[in-house]
Amino acid sequence: MLKGFAIAVLLLLGASQFDQYCYAGRYTDAALSMLRQIRHSFRI
């Protein structure tokens, strides 16, 4: 299970770096904004 979690984290970090390089972080910023709104809707 830990190995799968580590692979998932590395893939997400790689995708984030690719987004920063190719699209100036547009999609990463949108995803983080969406997560903030979800967190706010649950009042966490």
Secondary structure as GFF3:
##gff-version 3
##sequence-region A 1 44
A	DSSP	alpha_helix	2	23	.	.	.	ID=ss1
A	DSSP	alpha_helix	26	41	.	.	.	ID=ss2
###
